[in-house]
Amino acid sequence: MIDRKQNIIEAAAKSFSLFGYKATTMDQVAKIANVGKGTIYTFFDNKEELFREIVTDLVRQIRHVAADAIKEDRAFHENLHSALYGVLDFRKSHQLAIKIAQEGRELNTPAVKEASVMLETAVITFIKQELQKAIEKGEIRQCNTEITSYVMLKMYVSLVFDWEQEHEPLSKEEIADIIENILMTGLKR
């Protein structure tokens, strides 16, 4: 039973990645998974529940990418840059994350909007935890970690995704310098 459920999840992830949430049907998922549509409903009540399961796994993967980027012997700003760039790099190369971002912007589908919020919340929570650690170590001054986390994420997203819409892509080093000069200097003791 576990193998069949995993097969359905993988088929659905493939369908959501290729066609988006709105265009994916349970019939498509069943066809890709090579199971009857009724089999899907033994594991998931509806398409929303199946999608949520896949997005939850995507959030887990993103947290793993961020956590793997942290090295205890590096300064806060180096770890933060490494983790955020790793997360955004993951999002740029992960087809489902790309599709969620596209569909969220273009169609504003409620389930996709919820998925986008889940992804953003996971990253902001991670940043908040890292900010709190840096505050406790005395690396940065006390700040509103909620707002600072939000601003940091939005700056990275803007510099990695939005900037490239009309300009040459920035290197990791250029992004790190910009973040250092604009934001980190204000947080240092």
LINGIGI-V519072 format. One line per field, one symbol per residue. ss: DSSP state (2 for helix, 1 for strand, 0 for the rest). Layout:
BEGIN
ss->???
END
This chain:
BEGIN
ss->022222222222222222222220022222222000222222200022222222222222222222222000000222222222222222222022222222222200022222222222222222222222222220010000222222222222222222222000000222222222222222210
END
